[in-house]
Amino acid sequence: MTGLGVVIADDARLFRSALAELLTNAGCRILAEVGDADALLAAVEANVPDLAVVDIRMPPRHHLEGLHAAVRIRTSRPSVGVLLLSQYLEVSHLTELVGDVTRGVGYLLKDRASGGDFLNAVHRVAAGGCAFDPDVVSAMLAGPRRRDLLDGLTARELEVLALMAQGRSNQAIAAELSLTGKTVETHVRNIFQRLTLPIESGHHRRVLAVLAYLRSR
């Protein structure tokens, strides 16, 4: 994580400062600390960070300004990882955030994430991976699913894919589902094959699988 350039967007100055200290102690470079969505977009354009840590509700209306800005960043600056960090569970527009861009994306809830959870998510998202709180995954999957994408997966493969969306490693998935590591590896390989994901080195197949899963709902 050392040397990652980060922009922090949160209207609570004290919380913003605490995040900046935590990230600085972990070796990150804080490129900007801002308190509203317009300042976030300007900071990302000016600095092109590795990661933007974004609160969902910010001035002026304290509604979804941060989420809307995050969607714009995903479109205009796909090289920038986006990690939502909020006390609110808000799933509207999240499919737009997930989008078709394979760069890292995540969403953690402030009252559930420890400092270690947060730093692990920063590392994964900045590296191009995914990190979603389990409640976020459950909320995103609560609606009707398109039947043309994941019907080829077994129930167990869907369980594995849901845990992948939370950023779990194969070892952690094996422990959660009481499976062997080799069995999980087989399920993951089958998921890639059934979703016909490309194997070129430029594609992060694990992220592509998770994004396909979340977009299917």
ChimeraX commands (.cxc) that place a marker at each C-alpha (Angstrom):
marker #1 position 0.00,0.00,0.00 radius 0.5
marker #1 position 3.01,2.23,0.40 radius 0.5
marker #1 position 2.94,5.30,-1.82 radius 0.5
marker #1 position -0.71,5.12,-2.90 radius 0.5
marker #1 position -2.11,8.52,-3.77 radius 0.5
marker #1 position -5.50,9.06,-2.11 radius 0.5
marker #1 position -8.20,11.74,-2.23 radius 0.5
marker #1 position -10.60,11.78,0.73 radius 0.5
marker #1 position -14.10,13.25,0.42 radius 0.5
marker #1 position -16.21,13.56,3.57 radius 0.5
marker #1 position -18.01,16.61,4.96 radius 0.5
marker #1 position -17.07,15.72,8.56 radius 0.5
marker #1 position -13.71,17.42,9.03 radius 0.5
marker #1 position -12.71,15.43,12.11 radius 0.5
marker #1 position -13.53,12.08,10.47 radius 0.5
marker #1 position -11.69,13.17,7.33 radius 0.5
marker #1 position -8.60,14.02,9.38 radius 0.5
marker #1 position -8.75,10.67,11.19 radius 0.5
marker #1 position -8.87,8.81,7.86 radius 0.5
marker #1 position -5.97,10.87,6.56 radius 0.5
marker #1 position -3.88,10.01,9.63 radius 0.5
marker #1 position -4.73,6.31,9.36 radius 0.5
marker #1 position -3.80,6.22,5.67 radius 0.5
marker #1 position -0.64,8.28,6.15 radius 0.5
marker #1 position 0.53,5.92,8.90 radius 0.5
marker #1 position -0.06,3.06,6.44 radius 0.5
marker #1 position 2.28,4.72,3.93 radius 0.5
marker #1 position -0.27,6.42,1.66 radius 0.5
marker #1 position 0.05,9.93,0.24 radius 0.5
marker #1 position -2.97,12.15,0.91 radius 0.5
marker #1 position -3.34,14.26,-2.22 radius 0.5
marker #1 position -6.45,16.15,-1.11 radius 0.5
marker #1 position -9.06,16.28,1.65 radius 0.5
marker #1 position -12.38,17.77,0.55 radius 0.5
marker #1 position -15.87,18.22,1.96 radius 0.5
marker #1 position -18.22,18.27,-1.01 radius 0.5
marker #1 position -18.80,16.55,-4.35 radius 0.5
marker #1 position -17.68,19.42,-6.57 radius 0.5
marker #1 position -14.39,19.69,-4.70 radius 0.5
marker #1 position -13.98,15.90,-4.99 radius 0.5
marker #1 position -14.36,15.96,-8.79 radius 0.5
marker #1 position -11.91,18.87,-9.05 radius 0.5
marker #1 position -9.38,17.12,-6.79 radius 0.5
marker #1 position -9.56,13.90,-8.81 radius 0.5
marker #1 position -9.05,15.78,-12.07 radius 0.5
marker #1 position -6.13,17.76,-10.64 radius 0.5
marker #1 position -4.34,14.86,-8.93 radius 0.5
marker #1 position -5.54,11.64,-10.67 radius 0.5
marker #1 position -5.11,9.57,-7.48 radius 0.5
marker #1 position -4.86,5.82,-7.18 radius 0.5
marker #1 position -7.95,5.86,-4.99 radius 0.5
marker #1 position -10.82,8.13,-3.99 radius 0.5
marker #1 position -12.45,7.45,-0.60 radius 0.5
marker #1 position -15.94,8.94,-0.83 radius 0.5
marker #1 position -18.83,9.52,1.57 radius 0.5
marker #1 position -22.23,9.09,-0.10 radius 0.5
marker #1 position -24.07,12.03,1.44 radius 0.5
marker #1 position -22.35,15.40,1.19 radius 0.5
marker #1 position -23.29,19.07,0.76 radius 0.5
marker #1 position -25.26,20.86,-0.45 radius 0.5
marker #1 position -28.30,18.57,-0.01 radius 0.5
marker #1 position -26.68,15.71,1.93 radius 0.5
marker #1 position -28.44,13.23,-0.32 radius 0.5
marker #1 position -26.49,11.22,-2.94 radius 0.5
marker #1 position -23.97,13.83,-4.06 radius 0.5
marker #1 position -21.00,11.62,-3.20 radius 0.5
marker #1 position -22.43,8.59,-4.99 radius 0.5
marker #1 position -23.22,10.61,-8.10 radius 0.5
marker #1 position -19.67,12.01,-8.07 radius 0.5
marker #1 position -18.27,8.50,-7.68 radius 0.5
marker #1 position -20.19,7.36,-10.77 radius 0.5
marker #1 position -18.76,10.31,-12.72 radius 0.5
marker #1 position -15.24,9.43,-11.58 radius 0.5
marker #1 position -15.71,5.83,-12.73 radius 0.5
marker #1 position -16.66,7.14,-16.16 radius 0.5
marker #1 position -14.20,9.99,-16.60 radius 0.5
marker #1 position -11.22,8.52,-14.73 radius 0.5
marker #1 position -11.50,4.70,-14.95 radius 0.5
marker #1 position -7.94,4.31,-13.66 radius 0.5
marker #1 position -9.01,5.66,-10.27 radius 0.5
marker #1 position -10.28,3.16,-7.72 radius 0.5
marker #1 position -13.40,4.28,-5.83 radius 0.5
marker #1 position -14.17,3.21,-2.27 radius 0.5
marker #1 position -17.47,4.41,-0.80 radius 0.5
marker #1 position -17.35,4.74,2.98 radius 0.5
marker #1 position -20.67,5.73,4.50 radius 0.5
marker #1 position -22.94,5.24,7.48 radius 0.5
marker #1 position -25.85,4.82,5.06 radius 0.5
marker #1 position -26.83,1.75,3.08 radius 0.5
marker #1 position -27.92,3.14,-0.29 radius 0.5
marker #1 position -28.20,0.83,-3.29 radius 0.5
marker #1 position -29.77,3.15,-5.87 radius 0.5
marker #1 position -27.30,3.98,-8.64 radius 0.5
marker #1 position -24.88,1.31,-7.42 radius 0.5
marker #1 position -25.25,-0.60,-10.69 radius 0.5
marker #1 position -23.99,2.55,-12.40 radius 0.5
marker #1 position -21.06,2.66,-9.99 radius 0.5
marker #1 position -20.24,-0.98,-10.71 radius 0.5
marker #1 position -20.67,-0.29,-14.42 radius 0.5
marker #1 position -18.58,-1.98,-17.09 radius 0.5
marker #1 position -15.25,-0.63,-15.86 radius 0.5
marker #1 position -13.01,-3.28,-14.35 radius 0.5
marker #1 position -11.05,-0.90,-12.14 radius 0.5
marker #1 position -11.44,-1.40,-8.39 radius 0.5
marker #1 position -14.60,-0.44,-6.57 radius 0.5
marker #1 position -15.92,-0.95,-3.05 radius 0.5
marker #1 position -18.52,0.11,-0.49 radius 0.5
marker #1 position -18.03,-0.19,3.27 radius 0.5
marker #1 position -20.30,0.89,6.11 radius 0.5
marker #1 position -18.65,3.17,8.67 radius 0.5
marker #1 position -20.19,1.55,11.73 radius 0.5
marker #1 position -19.13,-1.96,10.67 radius 0.5
marker #1 position -15.62,-1.48,9.29 radius 0.5
marker #1 position -12.62,-1.63,11.59 radius 0.5
marker #1 position -9.38,0.16,10.80 radius 0.5
marker #1 position -7.97,-3.13,9.52 radius 0.5
marker #1 position -11.02,-3.78,7.34 radius 0.5
marker #1 position -10.73,-0.31,5.88 radius 0.5
marker #1 position -7.02,-0.58,5.10 radius 0.5
marker #1 position -7.50,-4.03,3.55 radius 0.5
marker #1 position -10.27,-2.60,1.35 radius 0.5
marker #1 position -8.07,0.33,0.36 radius 0.5
marker #1 position -5.38,-2.10,-0.72 radius 0.5
marker #1 position -7.77,-4.31,-2.72 radius 0.5
marker #1 position -9.65,-1.50,-4.45 radius 0.5
marker #1 position -6.52,0.47,-5.32 radius 0.5
marker #1 position -5.08,-2.73,-6.82 radius 0.5
marker #1 position -8.17,-3.14,-9.01 radius 0.5
marker #1 position -10.19,-5.48,-6.79 radius 0.5
marker #1 position -13.57,-5.27,-5.06 radius 0.5
marker #1 position -14.56,-4.81,-1.43 radius 0.5
marker #1 position -18.27,-4.75,-0.53 radius 0.5
marker #1 position -19.79,-4.95,2.92 radius 0.5
marker #1 position -21.96,-8.10,3.21 radius 0.5
marker #1 position -25.05,-5.93,3.88 radius 0.5
marker #1 position -24.38,-3.99,0.67 radius 0.5
marker #1 position -24.13,-7.22,-1.32 radius 0.5
marker #1 position -27.37,-8.52,0.22 radius 0.5
marker #1 position -29.19,-5.27,-0.54 radius 0.5
marker #1 position -27.98,-5.21,-4.14 radius 0.5
marker #1 position -29.12,-8.77,-4.68 radius 0.5
marker #1 position -32.55,-8.31,-3.08 radius 0.5
marker #1 position -34.26,-7.33,-6.33 radius 0.5
marker #1 position -35.20,-9.46,-9.34 radius 0.5
marker #1 position -32.30,-10.89,-11.29 radius 0.5
marker #1 position -31.79,-10.93,-15.02 radius 0.5
marker #1 position -32.12,-14.56,-16.01 radius 0.5
marker #1 position -29.68,-14.44,-18.89 radius 0.5
marker #1 position -26.38,-14.12,-17.03 radius 0.5
marker #1 position -25.98,-16.39,-14.03 radius 0.5
marker #1 position -28.46,-19.19,-14.64 radius 0.5
marker #1 position -25.58,-21.48,-15.63 radius 0.5
marker #1 position -24.09,-21.31,-12.13 radius 0.5
marker #1 position -24.93,-23.80,-9.42 radius 0.5
marker #1 position -26.24,-22.73,-6.02 radius 0.5
marker #1 position -22.82,-23.39,-4.48 radius 0.5
marker #1 position -21.06,-21.37,-7.17 radius 0.5
marker #1 position -23.42,-18.46,-6.46 radius 0.5
marker #1 position -22.51,-18.71,-2.76 radius 0.5
marker #1 position -18.82,-18.60,-3.65 radius 0.5
marker #1 position -19.36,-15.64,-5.96 radius 0.5
marker #1 position -21.28,-13.72,-3.28 radius 0.5
marker #1 position -18.31,-14.14,-0.91 radius 0.5
marker #1 position -15.92,-13.06,-3.67 radius 0.5
marker #1 position -17.95,-9.84,-3.89 radius 0.5
marker #1 position -17.09,-9.20,-0.24 radius 0.5
marker #1 position -13.41,-9.40,-1.11 radius 0.5
marker #1 position -12.92,-12.82,0.53 radius 0.5
marker #1 position -9.90,-14.86,-0.47 radius 0.5
marker #1 position -10.26,-18.50,-1.50 radius 0.5
marker #1 position -8.98,-19.52,1.92 radius 0.5
marker #1 position -11.58,-17.36,3.69 radius 0.5
marker #1 position -14.34,-18.70,1.43 radius 0.5
marker #1 position -13.29,-22.25,2.23 radius 0.5
marker #1 position -13.50,-21.53,5.97 radius 0.5
marker #1 position -16.90,-19.81,5.64 radius 0.5
marker #1 position -18.45,-22.65,3.62 radius 0.5
marker #1 position -16.59,-25.51,5.35 radius 0.5
marker #1 position -14.95,-26.57,2.08 radius 0.5
marker #1 position -11.40,-27.48,1.19 radius 0.5
marker #1 position -9.24,-24.92,-0.55 radius 0.5
marker #1 position -9.03,-27.16,-3.59 radius 0.5
marker #1 position -12.82,-27.37,-3.80 radius 0.5
marker #1 position -13.11,-23.58,-3.71 radius 0.5
marker #1 position -10.48,-23.27,-6.43 radius 0.5
marker #1 position -12.55,-25.64,-8.58 radius 0.5
marker #1 position -15.71,-23.59,-7.98 radius 0.5
marker #1 position -13.90,-20.36,-8.87 radius 0.5
marker #1 position -12.48,-21.89,-12.03 radius 0.5
marker #1 position -15.94,-23.15,-13.00 radius 0.5
marker #1 position -17.40,-19.68,-12.41 radius 0.5
marker #1 position -14.86,-18.15,-14.77 radius 0.5
marker #1 position -15.60,-20.76,-17.40 radius 0.5
marker #1 position -19.39,-20.54,-17.11 radius 0.5
marker #1 position -19.29,-16.74,-17.35 radius 0.5
marker #1 position -16.92,-17.07,-20.36 radius 0.5
marker #1 position -14.57,-14.49,-18.90 radius 0.5
marker #1 position -11.50,-13.54,-20.95 radius 0.5
marker #1 position -8.18,-14.91,-19.77 radius 0.5
marker #1 position -5.92,-12.22,-21.21 radius 0.5
marker #1 position -3.50,-10.82,-18.66 radius 0.5
marker #1 position -5.04,-7.36,-18.99 radius 0.5
marker #1 position -8.30,-8.54,-17.40 radius 0.5
marker #1 position -8.80,-9.18,-13.71 radius 0.5
marker #1 position -11.04,-12.25,-13.94 radius 0.5
marker #1 position -12.03,-12.22,-10.27 radius 0.5
marker #1 position -13.20,-8.62,-10.52 radius 0.5
marker #1 position -14.99,-9.30,-13.80 radius 0.5
marker #1 position -16.88,-12.16,-12.19 radius 0.5
marker #1 position -17.94,-10.04,-9.22 radius 0.5
marker #1 position -19.03,-7.15,-11.43 radius 0.5
marker #1 position -21.03,-9.51,-13.63 radius 0.5
marker #1 position -22.69,-10.88,-10.50 radius 0.5
marker #1 position -23.61,-7.47,-9.09 radius 0.5
marker #1 position -24.78,-6.13,-12.45 radius 0.5
marker #1 position -27.13,-9.09,-12.84 radius 0.5
marker #1 position -29.49,-7.80,-10.18 radius 0.5
marker link #1:1,2 radius 0.2
marker link #1:2,3 radius 0.2
marker link #1:3,4 radius 0.2
marker link #1:4,5 radius 0.2
marker link #1:5,6 radius 0.2
marker link #1:6,7 radius 0.2
marker link #1:7,8 radius 0.2
marker link #1:8,9 radius 0.2
marker link #1:9,10 radius 0.2
marker link #1:10,11 radius 0.2
marker link #1:11,12 radius 0.2
marker link #1:12,13 radius 0.2
marker link #1:13,14 radius 0.2
marker link #1:14,15 radius 0.2
marker link #1:15,16 radius 0.2
marker link #1:16,17 radius 0.2
marker link #1:17,18 radius 0.2
marker link #1:18,19 radius 0.2
marker link #1:19,20 radius 0.2
marker link #1:20,21 radius 0.2
marker link #1:21,22 radius 0.2
marker link #1:22,23 radius 0.2
marker link #1:23,24 radius 0.2
marker link #1:24,25 radius 0.2
marker link #1:25,26 radius 0.2
marker link #1:26,27 radius 0.2
marker link #1:27,28 radius 0.2
marker link #1:28,29 radius 0.2
marker link #1:29,30 radius 0.2
marker link #1:30,31 radius 0.2
marker link #1:31,32 radius 0.2
marker link #1:32,33 radius 0.2
marker link #1:33,34 radius 0.2
marker link #1:34,35 radius 0.2
marker link #1:35,36 radius 0.2
marker link #1:36,37 radius 0.2
marker link #1:37,38 radius 0.2
marker link #1:38,39 radius 0.2
marker link #1:39,40 radius 0.2
marker link #1:40,41 radius 0.2
marker link #1:41,42 radius 0.2
marker link #1:42,43 radius 0.2
marker link #1:43,44 radius 0.2
marker link #1:44,45 radius 0.2
marker link #1:45,46 radius 0.2
marker link #1:46,47 radius 0.2
marker link #1:47,48 radius 0.2
marker link #1:48,49 radius 0.2
marker link #1:49,50 radius 0.2
marker link #1:50,51 radius 0.2
marker link #1:51,52 radius 0.2
marker link #1:52,53 radius 0.2
marker link #1:53,54 radius 0.2
marker link #1:54,55 radius 0.2
marker link #1:55,56 radius 0.2
marker link #1:56,57 radius 0.2
marker link #1:57,58 radius 0.2
marker link #1:58,59 radius 0.2
marker link #1:59,60 radius 0.2
marker link #1:60,61 radius 0.2
marker link #1:61,62 radius 0.2
marker link #1:62,63 radius 0.2
marker link #1:63,64 radius 0.2
marker link #1:64,65 radius 0.2
marker link #1:65,66 radius 0.2
marker link #1:66,67 radius 0.2
marker link #1:67,68 radius 0.2
marker link #1:68,69 radius 0.2
marker link #1:69,70 radius 0.2
marker link #1:70,71 radius 0.2
marker link #1:71,72 radius 0.2
marker link #1:72,73 radius 0.2
marker link #1:73,74 radius 0.2
marker link #1:74,75 radius 0.2
marker link #1:75,76 radius 0.2
marker link #1:76,77 radius 0.2
marker link #1:77,78 radius 0.2
marker link #1:78,79 radius 0.2
marker link #1:79,80 radius 0.2
marker link #1:80,81 radius 0.2
marker link #1:81,82 radius 0.2
marker link #1:82,83 radius 0.2
marker link #1:83,84 radius 0.2
marker link #1:84,85 radius 0.2
marker link #1:85,86 radius 0.2
marker link #1:86,87 radius 0.2
marker link #1:87,88 radius 0.2
marker link #1:88,89 radius 0.2
marker link #1:89,90 radius 0.2
marker link #1:90,91 radius 0.2
marker link #1:91,92 radius 0.2
marker link #1:92,93 radius 0.2
marker link #1:93,94 radius 0.2
marker link #1:94,95 radius 0.2
marker link #1:95,96 radius 0.2
marker link #1:96,97 radius 0.2
marker link #1:97,98 radius 0.2
marker link #1:98,99 radius 0.2
marker link #1:99,100 radius 0.2
marker link #1:100,101 radius 0.2
marker link #1:101,102 radius 0.2
marker link #1:102,103 radius 0.2
marker link #1:103,104 radius 0.2
marker link #1:104,105 radius 0.2
marker link #1:105,106 radius 0.2
marker link #1:106,107 radius 0.2
marker link #1:107,108 radius 0.2
marker link #1:108,109 radius 0.2
marker link #1:109,110 radius 0.2
marker link #1:110,111 radius 0.2
marker link #1:111,112 radius 0.2
marker link #1:112,113 radius 0.2
marker link #1:113,114 radius 0.2
marker link #1:114,115 radius 0.2
marker link #1:115,116 radius 0.2
marker link #1:116,117 radius 0.2
marker link #1:117,118 radius 0.2
marker link #1:118,119 radius 0.2
marker link #1:119,120 radius 0.2
marker link #1:120,121 radius 0.2
marker link #1:121,122 radius 0.2
marker link #1:122,123 radius 0.2
marker link #1:123,124 radius 0.2
marker link #1:124,125 radius 0.2
marker link #1:125,126 radius 0.2
marker link #1:126,127 radius 0.2
marker link #1:127,128 radius 0.2
marker link #1:128,129 radius 0.2
marker link #1:129,130 radius 0.2
marker link #1:130,131 radius 0.2
marker link #1:131,132 radius 0.2
marker link #1:132,133 radius 0.2
marker link #1:133,134 radius 0.2
marker link #1:134,135 radius 0.2
marker link #1:135,136 radius 0.2
marker link #1:136,137 radius 0.2
marker link #1:137,138 radius 0.2
marker link #1:138,139 radius 0.2
marker link #1:139,140 radius 0.2
marker link #1:140,141 radius 0.2
marker link #1:141,142 radius 0.2
marker link #1:142,143 radius 0.2
marker link #1:143,144 radius 0.2
marker link #1:144,145 radius 0.2
marker link #1:145,146 radius 0.2
marker link #1:146,147 radius 0.2
marker link #1:147,148 radius 0.2
marker link #1:148,149 radius 0.2
marker link #1:149,150 radius 0.2
marker link #1:150,151 radius 0.2
marker link #1:151,152 radius 0.2
marker link #1:152,153 radius 0.2
marker link #1:153,154 radius 0.2
marker link #1:154,155 radius 0.2
marker link #1:155,156 radius 0.2
marker link #1:156,157 radius 0.2
marker link #1:157,158 radius 0.2
marker link #1:158,159 radius 0.2
marker link #1:159,160 radius 0.2
marker link #1:160,161 radius 0.2
marker link #1:161,162 radius 0.2
marker link #1:162,163 radius 0.2
marker link #1:163,164 radius 0.2
marker link #1:164,165 radius 0.2
marker link #1:165,166 radius 0.2
marker link #1:166,167 radius 0.2
marker link #1:167,168 radius 0.2
marker link #1:168,169 radius 0.2
marker link #1:169,170 radius 0.2
marker link #1:170,171 radius 0.2
marker link #1:171,172 radius 0.2
marker link #1:172,173 radius 0.2
marker link #1:173,174 radius 0.2
marker link #1:174,175 radius 0.2
marker link #1:175,176 radius 0.2
marker link #1:176,177 radius 0.2
marker link #1:177,178 radius 0.2
marker link #1:178,179 radius 0.2
marker link #1:179,180 radius 0.2
marker link #1:180,181 radius 0.2
marker link #1:181,182 radius 0.2
marker link #1:182,183 radius 0.2
marker link #1:183,184 radius 0.2
marker link #1:184,185 radius 0.2
marker link #1:185,186 radius 0.2
marker link #1:186,187 radius 0.2
marker link #1:187,188 radius 0.2
marker link #1:188,189 radius 0.2
marker link #1:189,190 radius 0.2
marker link #1:190,191 radius 0.2
marker link #1:191,192 radius 0.2
marker link #1:192,193 radius 0.2
marker link #1:193,194 radius 0.2
marker link #1:194,195 radius 0.2
marker link #1:195,196 radius 0.2
marker link #1:196,197 radius 0.2
marker link #1:197,198 radius 0.2
marker link #1:198,199 radius 0.2
marker link #1:199,200 radius 0.2
marker link #1:200,201 radius 0.2
marker link #1:201,202 radius 0.2
marker link #1:202,203 radius 0.2
marker link #1:203,204 radius 0.2
marker link #1:204,205 radius 0.2
marker link #1:205,206 radius 0.2
marker link #1:206,207 radius 0.2
marker link #1:207,208 radius 0.2
marker link #1:208,209 radius 0.2
marker link #1:209,210 radius 0.2
marker link #1:210,211 radius 0.2
marker link #1:211,212 radius 0.2
marker link #1:212,213 radius 0.2
marker link #1:213,214 radius 0.2
marker link #1:214,215 radius 0.2
marker link #1:215,216 radius 0.2
marker link #1:216,217 radius 0.2
view
